[in-house]
Amino acid sequence: MTKPLISIQNMVKAYKIGGETVTALHRISLKIESGEFLAIIGPSGSGKSTLMNMIGCLDKPDSGDYFLEDKDVGRMSDNQLATIRNQKIGFIFQNFNLLSKLTALENVELPLLYKGIPTQERKEMALESLKKVGLLDRAAHLPTQLSGGQQQRVAIARALVCNPPILLADEPTGALDSKTSKEIMDVMKGLNEIGHTVIVITHDLEVAEQAKRIVQIKDGKLFEKGGVPREASSVH
């Protein structure tokens, strides 16, 4: 039996706020198989951003276990975590985070530039990534010359360019209208179909329902919602 891509067991994370300790995650357990399309849904303050930071190796839990590809993330150094983020996870954010003075192509090339990929190879990889999101004909456009949906596609192409197995999207449609949101989620479905594990963090049920599996986070506790769960994620 193959092991899950992501295995989280009894994860706890707390923060000190104004002298008080606030527990953001209460003994969270979650398994995600390679190739899944998962939505994590919850209201503001539910703990979903904290959980995203944990899954994305941007932070480490106070207790509990997190294994990614059977490697113990909780025991990794900051440099090891940075390597995991660089090689395994493509991040997509609500506000696109594009550099306004760079073209779509140049924005997508950035992660490759940091990796020291040669110029021509970098350009070819970035163009291929833009092609995957249907924006090859906008490669020379600046962000200001693109619609919100097109800007998010560029951001997705940038997340894709290093071909990470995991795409982690934090409210990817939060700044878009409903029609454009559906288009972006269709892009995410297409990427899932070609093999990427897609994890979407959202407060929007309509967005979550585009995924193949939904888990709900509320007050730092996680529950399966809809579908047939591979493994119960409720915290007892």
Legacy VTK file of the C-alpha trace (Angstrom):
# vtk DataFile Version 3.0
C-alpha trace
ASCII
DATASET POLYDATA
POINTS 236 float
0.000 0.000 0.000
1.453 3.371 -1.016
1.877 6.015 1.663
-0.020 9.319 1.347
1.730 12.336 -0.143
0.898 14.335 2.988
0.232 12.863 6.424
-0.608 15.155 9.343
-1.321 13.660 12.757
-2.447 15.502 15.919
-0.962 18.813 14.749
-1.134 21.667 17.267
-0.136 25.298 16.686
-0.581 28.160 19.134
0.380 31.837 19.133
0.980 34.397 21.865
-1.318 37.372 21.296
-1.303 40.214 23.824
-0.075 37.984 26.614
-2.636 35.283 25.860
-2.041 31.952 24.151
-4.417 31.354 21.245
-4.521 27.826 19.836
-5.015 28.083 16.063
-4.917 24.333 15.340
-6.303 21.741 17.765
-4.883 18.244 17.150
-5.500 18.345 13.389
-5.202 15.072 11.476
-5.336 14.918 7.674
-4.094 12.646 4.908
-3.788 13.804 1.291
-3.030 11.335 -1.473
-0.892 12.155 -4.491
-3.118 13.498 -7.290
-5.968 14.683 -5.043
-7.902 17.920 -5.568
-8.751 19.035 -2.023
-10.517 22.146 -0.756
-10.074 23.316 2.831
-12.986 25.594 3.652
-13.551 27.782 6.689
-14.488 31.300 7.783
-12.025 34.016 8.743
-10.263 33.092 11.969
-10.987 29.372 11.612
-7.321 28.374 11.389
-7.214 27.739 7.641
-4.358 30.201 6.984
-2.345 28.619 9.783
-2.996 25.181 8.304
-1.925 26.466 4.880
1.322 27.746 6.386
1.940 24.319 7.902
1.177 22.386 4.700
3.311 24.861 2.737
6.287 24.435 5.102
6.169 28.150 5.928
5.927 27.312 9.638
6.342 24.307 11.918
3.828 22.830 14.380
4.259 23.059 18.140
3.427 19.365 18.419
2.153 16.521 16.285
3.592 15.105 13.077
3.760 16.271 9.464
5.199 13.925 6.864
5.568 15.049 3.249
6.552 12.240 0.884
7.365 10.250 4.045
9.845 12.887 5.241
9.388 14.374 8.730
8.846 18.086 8.099
8.715 18.913 11.808
12.374 17.955 12.212
13.679 19.926 9.239
15.953 22.978 9.462
14.919 26.295 7.925
17.189 25.599 4.932
15.620 22.175 4.421
12.137 23.724 4.592
13.164 26.324 2.007
14.344 23.524 -0.301
11.015 21.688 0.107
9.106 24.894 -0.730
11.311 25.488 -3.745
11.077 21.974 -5.178
7.768 20.513 -4.040
5.202 23.314 -3.645
3.867 25.968 -5.994
2.119 28.824 -4.158
-0.839 30.770 -5.575
-2.181 33.788 -3.664
-5.324 35.908 -3.704
-3.532 39.114 -4.731
-1.423 37.595 -7.540
1.861 39.138 -6.248
3.096 39.987 -9.744
5.845 42.548 -10.304
4.246 45.423 -12.209
7.306 46.374 -14.296
7.881 42.830 -15.568
6.005 41.171 -18.424
3.941 38.035 -17.882
6.852 35.988 -19.232
9.378 37.694 -16.953
7.144 37.198 -13.899
6.870 33.483 -14.655
10.636 33.253 -15.185
11.452 34.627 -11.718
11.619 31.305 -9.785
13.900 29.930 -12.510
16.117 33.021 -12.295
16.581 32.370 -8.559
17.516 28.781 -9.394
20.188 29.901 -11.846
18.546 28.310 -14.912
20.218 29.560 -18.159
18.377 32.295 -20.080
17.124 30.331 -23.092
16.041 27.309 -21.040
14.331 29.661 -18.603
12.376 31.333 -21.392
11.302 28.015 -22.895
10.112 26.679 -19.518
8.209 29.895 -18.774
6.507 29.886 -22.186
5.464 26.264 -21.695
4.013 27.175 -18.306
2.048 30.090 -19.795
0.798 27.720 -22.493
-0.616 25.391 -19.813
-2.811 28.210 -18.458
-3.845 29.463 -21.907
-1.852 32.718 -21.858
0.886 32.159 -24.411
-0.455 35.079 -26.482
-0.095 37.432 -23.480
3.551 36.648 -22.688
4.789 40.164 -23.538
2.013 42.002 -21.636
2.563 43.823 -18.349
0.216 43.012 -15.437
-1.564 46.361 -15.924
-2.460 45.246 -19.458
-4.131 42.078 -18.182
-7.499 41.410 -16.558
-7.684 40.093 -13.003
-8.300 36.573 -14.265
-5.341 36.801 -16.647
-3.113 38.076 -13.840
-4.094 35.095 -11.715
-3.301 32.776 -14.627
0.168 34.324 -14.802
0.521 33.714 -11.058
-0.536 30.085 -11.574
1.976 29.739 -14.425
4.688 31.085 -12.119
3.726 28.528 -9.458
3.836 25.803 -12.119
7.105 26.677 -13.814
9.330 24.488 -11.599
6.826 21.625 -12.046
6.104 21.083 -8.331
3.953 18.060 -7.419
1.819 20.217 -5.090
-0.077 23.419 -5.918
-1.203 25.260 -2.788
-3.714 28.024 -3.520
-4.752 30.508 -0.817
-8.102 32.107 -1.744
-7.118 32.034 -5.453
-10.458 33.511 -6.563
-10.910 35.974 -3.699
-10.194 39.043 -5.856
-12.219 37.851 -8.873
-15.857 37.948 -9.999
-17.869 34.713 -10.125
-17.422 34.102 -13.875
-13.660 34.589 -13.711
-13.509 32.507 -10.514
-15.031 29.585 -12.388
-12.482 30.000 -15.182
-9.612 29.940 -12.689
-11.027 26.851 -10.979
-11.314 25.184 -14.406
-7.585 25.865 -14.873
-6.920 24.258 -11.475
-9.010 21.221 -12.470
-7.005 20.874 -15.664
-3.729 20.968 -13.740
-5.049 18.339 -11.349
-5.956 16.158 -14.323
-2.358 16.219 -15.586
-1.068 15.020 -12.229
-0.633 17.930 -9.820
-1.976 17.566 -6.297
-4.098 20.700 -5.817
-4.994 22.099 -2.385
-7.271 25.148 -2.312
-7.849 27.185 0.853
-11.119 29.137 0.646
-14.076 30.593 2.533
-16.319 30.215 -0.551
-18.461 27.071 -0.741
-18.978 27.456 -4.504
-15.209 27.415 -4.994
-14.758 24.483 -2.602
-17.380 22.457 -4.428
-15.184 22.481 -7.560
-12.752 20.205 -5.717
-13.072 16.425 -5.529
-12.915 16.409 -1.742
-13.728 19.004 0.892
-12.601 19.305 4.487
-13.998 21.982 6.757
-12.027 23.812 9.418
-13.826 25.530 12.282
-12.312 26.869 15.489
-9.063 25.122 14.642
-10.662 21.682 14.246
-10.995 19.750 11.019
-13.952 17.755 9.686
-14.595 15.925 6.425
-17.393 17.488 4.387
-19.113 15.679 1.512
-17.785 12.944 -0.752
-16.338 9.675 0.460
-13.352 10.399 2.692
-10.320 8.150 2.345
-9.658 8.591 6.001
-11.693 10.307 8.702
-10.190 13.662 9.569
-12.442 14.597 12.478
-10.637 15.451 15.662
-11.873 13.644 18.743
LINES 1 237
236 0 1 2 3 4 5 6 7 8 9 10 11 12 13 14 15 16 17 18 19 20 21 22 23 24 25 26 27 28 29 30 31 32 33 34 35 36 37 38 39 40 41 42 43 44 45 46 47 48 49 50 51 52 53 54 55 56 57 58 59 60 61 62 63 64 65 66 67 68 69 70 71 72 73 74 75 76 77 78 79 80 81 82 83 84 85 86 87 88 89 90 91 92 93 94 95 96 97 98 99 100 101 102 103 104 105 106 107 108 109 110 111 112 113 114 115 116 117 118 119 120 121 122 123 124 125 126 127 128 129 130 131 132 133 134 135 136 137 138 139 140 141 142 143 144 145 146 147 148 149 150 151 152 153 154 155 156 157 158 159 160 161 162 163 164 165 166 167 168 169 170 171 172 173 174 175 176 177 178 179 180 181 182 183 184 185 186 187 188 189 190 191 192 193 194 195 196 197 198 199 200 201 202 203 204 205 206 207 208 209 210 211 212 213 214 215 216 217 218 219 220 221 222 223 224 225 226 227 228 229 230 231 232 233 234 235
